[in-house]
Amino acid sequence: MANIHIPKAWENKSLKPTGEETYLNRRRLIKDLGILSAGLLSGSALLSCEKEERQNPVTVIREPNDFIFDGMETFYPATRNSDFSIDRPLSEEIDATGYNNFYEFNAPGDPDIKAIHQYVDFFDTRDWTIEVSGLTEMPGTYHLGDLIQQFGVEERLYRHRCVETWAMAVPWTGFPMSTLIDFLQPKETATHILMKTANRPEEMPGISYQTWWPWPYTEALELGEARNEVTFIATGLYGKPLLKQNGAPIRLVVPWKYGFKSIKSIVSIEFVNSQPATFWNATVPQEYGFVANVDPGVPHPRWSQASETDISTGERRNTLKYNGYGEQVAHLYE
């Protein structure tokens, strides 16, 4: 890992890896200041997905640890990229932020995905870094704040399809994954990009009690998939920084694949030269494939994928192959 100091954003706009000792000292300081103490109340806990509560305005209080650098809030809302539109109304924000699969936050005795937002309070998203390794010309530890300021952000409207047959349509904010890959300069021998989610049992209750799962959560894409124009790195949702239950502060969005491929709270990226093992594919390969493209003609072993249910309207509609993104991605699989 390169031992290079990153100047503050207002001092130098060029982006280089942070030295490892600088990063570790910063993390120690944060813990010494008691950022993980029980005194912080996350605004995400105020959200509910109960339909009857929509009649009353929902106030989202964003605590300081929702912002990973000073001035982050000025990036939101971002300009919408009109090249990425959808054929249906957006899901209601209260549904998209209150209906989530994020196993790291499942609580003992409460596996309901509508309850995830109640268990994210102690997850610290400040000072967020991503470790880059493997077959790349630019290994190192990068501060997400510097990446956002370097690449800028835009808003895109995407359909989202869960393998469990529920669906939503949401406005993500972030930057193309190809921009990040080009900056990191993978070597010619790299064929796949492997990503990992944060693994903090003291902050993520699902890890503490679901000890049978092979943490940390991992996902991967073939490099051609990762470079596709649709593949997106999201840092925001509904014109605001991501909430913790949605994968704050950085997640992957690959809308032509089932949702479990869109890994949340990414802490590391590794460029490799073969298809790596991933969390669900390695654990339950008969149910979760590595490619995992949305396909109404290929049923899950326990249910049909021919139709889906909108989380806001309850409407049942036919599933689109590639979730409607065939024009952009079908060539990857010819």
Secondary structure as GFF3:
##gff-version 3
##sequence-region A 1 334
A	DSSP	alpha_helix	20	32	.	.	.	ID=ss1
A	DSSP	three_ten_helix	43	46	.	.	.	ID=ss2
A	DSSP	three_ten_helix	51	55	.	.	.	ID=ss3
A	DSSP	three_ten_helix	64	66	.	.	.	ID=ss4
A	DSSP	three_ten_helix	72	75	.	.	.	ID=ss5
A	DSSP	alpha_helix	93	96	.	.	.	ID=ss6
A	DSSP	three_ten_helix	103	105	.	.	.	ID=ss7
A	DSSP	three_ten_helix	113	119	.	.	.	ID=ss8
A	DSSP	beta_strand	129	134	.	.	.	ID=ss9
A	DSSP	beta_strand	140	143	.	.	.	ID=ss10
A	DSSP	alpha_helix	144	151	.	.	.	ID=ss11
A	DSSP	beta_strand	154	161	.	.	.	ID=ss12
A	DSSP	beta_strand	166	176	.	.	.	ID=ss13
A	DSSP	alpha_helix	177	184	.	.	.	ID=ss14
A	DSSP	beta_strand	192	197	.	.	.	ID=ss15
A	DSSP	alpha_helix	205	209	.	.	.	ID=ss16
A	DSSP	beta_strand	218	222	.	.	.	ID=ss17
A	DSSP	alpha_helix	223	226	.	.	.	ID=ss18
A	DSSP	beta_strand	232	237	.	.	.	ID=ss19
A	DSSP	beta_strand	240	241	.	.	.	ID=ss20
A	DSSP	three_ten_helix	244	246	.	.	.	ID=ss21
A	DSSP	beta_strand	251	253	.	.	.	ID=ss22
A	DSSP	three_ten_helix	259	261	.	.	.	ID=ss23
A	DSSP	beta_strand	266	272	.	.	.	ID=ss24
A	DSSP	alpha_helix	279	283	.	.	.	ID=ss25
A	DSSP	beta_strand	307	310	.	.	.	ID=ss26
A	DSSP	beta_strand	316	318	.	.	.	ID=ss27
A	DSSP	three_ten_helix	321	324	.	.	.	ID=ss28
A	DSSP	alpha_helix	326	329	.	.	.	ID=ss29
A	DSSP	three_ten_helix	330	333	.	.	.	ID=ss30
###
